[in-house]
Amino acid sequence: MTWFDIIYYSTVATSLLPFIALTLFPKALKGFSKQVRTALVAYFIYNVLHHAAQIILLDLLHSNPIPAAHISICIEFYILLYLFHAILPIKHIQVIAIAGLLPFLADAFWISSLFEYIKMSSVIYFFANACFAFQIIYKIGLKTKESNFVTAFFLYFLACFVHEAFANLMIVNPLVLDMVFPLFALINAAFSVAFMWGIIRSNRSSADKFTKQTLNSAY
């Protein structure tokens, strides 16, 4: 196993951290609306399945994982669109939801193909996710329980956008890839750790709220 494999599989393993946190604190997300809870859990599941699909296709079946990546990145956009809209209603959400298919269709069937490297759609989706997250942070601030997760989304997708915008440089220059890959793996791992920490903080907030309600009822 190469150092590349060790870093990659270690990063993939960190995607399980939110589930470990939810197992330890099953009521951590109780303070959120049903829509937000559903979207967060759906994203945690998506994150694991995304990595699992890549490993199965590439390492076990020795087939091209790019078609799965095309579909995966589109699914991710819609899960996050639902989440962001649940936290802070987005204007013209129906139009955005319909238009959201265009980058996927263009990349898969017009600009390139379903079996070629995704370029345009990834840049657009990552930029859109970062913008939606930033809008929420700007309007509701950093002290809400939702900000524990939204801030992580904003920083992560901003990094993803920069990564994809300069992906061509890494493809043609292996030396750059060798330097960037560990850094981006660390960003992915930090993303999962941020989710775990967000769940722990949400659990503390729920516990504190329950304690205050109990004390108030006692008096």
Disulfide bonds with the S-S distance in Angstrom:
none
